[in-house]
Amino acid sequence: MRTFSLFGLLIICSLSCQQKPAVLGSEKDLMTTLEYFNTAFAEGDLDYLDKHTTDDYRHTNSSSKAFGKEAWFNYLKTRKKDLTNGVLMVENYEMTEIEVQLHSNSAFVTGVVHTKGNHYSEAFDRKLRVSHYWVFEEGVWKRAGFHDTLIE
């Protein structure tokens, strides 16, 4: 009886080690989170952005060196004031050409963001190629990294 139990346990361990790790968060949940995240950014919802950004978040773009969550949130607070005071008006913030690659509890997302509006009465209309790195942590998708580049 002991031999059979030990043999059965070895077979179960062998089979489970050969399986790919399960994706903890679904692509559908990630896409919903991404949609809400983009809306939260456009509208300045700092609570939502904070809940869906990792503590060790890295942000890079074409105009600065990489920086962390604290520096990004300092920027977001200033941006939120501009939204509240009406000096920043976002007419459009849309992400298209979205592609997702899931990897266990993480995902790499690419796409194009089109943003249009005006800031201090100066109109802007930009398209940016973006890359996001997301992780499924504490039961939710959180953005862990971001990069954008202006499309001419």
N, C-alpha and C positions, 0 to 999 in steps of 0.2 A: 504494500500500500504506500509506504514512504517513497519507494522508488518511482512509482507511477506519479505521485504528486510532484516530486522534484522534476521528473521528466516533463510533465505537463506545464509546470512553471517555466522551464527552459524554453519550451516551444512557444509559449505565449510571449515571453520576453524577446525571443528571436523575431517573431512576427511583428511585434510592436516596434522594434528598433528599425525595421525595414520600411515602415510607413513614413510618408512625409509628415512633418508637423502640421497640425491643423491650423487654418487661418482663424485667428481669434475674433477678428472683426470682419464683417462682410463688406464686399465692395459697395453694395447698396447703402449700407450705413455710412461708409466713407463718403460716398457721393452726396448723401444728405447733409453730413457734417460739413463738407466742402461748400455746398450751396449756402448753408447758414453762416459759415465762416466768412465767405465773400460778402454776404449781406451785412454781417456784423462789422466788417472792415469799412464798407461803404458808408454805413450809418454811424460808426464810432461806438459800437457796443463793446466797451472794454471788458465787461464781466464775461461775456461769451468768449471773446478772444483769449482771455486769461485762462479760462477753464479748458480751452482746446489748444493750448500751446504748452510744450514741455518746459520744465524749469531750465534745462540746458539748451534751449532754443538758439539756433544760429540763423542770422539773416544776412544775405549778401545781395548787392545790386551793382549796377554798372557805375554808380557814382560814389561808392565808399568801400572801405575795408569791411570785412565781416564783423558783425557785432552780436551781442547776446540779447536775451529777453529784456533785461532792465533798460538798455539803451533803446530797444524797439518800442517799449511801452512809454518811455519818455517822449519819443516822437509821436506815438499814438495819442497821448494826453494833449499835446500841442495841437494835433490835428483835430481832436474832439472839440477843443475850444474854438477852433476856426469853423467847424461845422455848426456849433451852437450859436456862435456870433454871426453866422451868415457870410463870413468872408470866404468860406469854402463851400461851394455848391456842387454836388456830384449829380449829374444828369443821368449818367450811365456807368455801370460797373458790371461787366459781363465777362465770364470766362467761357471760351469755346475751344474746340480742337482738343478736348480733354482725353488723355490716355492714362490708364492706370495699370501698374504692375504690382500685384500683391506678392509679398514675401513673408509668410508666416504671420507675425504680428506687426509687420510694417508694410509700407507701400510707397512707391515712387509715382508721382503724378506730374504730368506735363500738360501744358496748354498755352493758350493765348488769352491775355486779359486786355479788353478794350475799356478804357476809362475816358470819360468826357465830362467836362463841367467848366467851372471857373474858380480861380483862387485869387483873391484881392483884385477882382475885376479883370483878371487876365485869363482868357479862354485857354483850355487845354483839350487836346483830343489825341490820345496816345494808344498805341498797341505795344504790349510787352510780351515777350516769350518768357514763360515762367516754369520753374521746377519746384516741386514741393516734396519734402520727405515727411511722411506721416508714420506714427507708431500707435498701436492699440495698447493703451495703458490705463489702468484703473477703470476698465469697462467702457472707455470712450476712445475715439480717434483724436489724437493730438498732433498738431503740426510741430515737427522737430527741426525742420530746416526749410529754407526758402531762398531762391535766387531768381532775379528777373533781369532781362536785357531788353532795352528799347529796340523795337523793330522800326527801321527807317521807312 
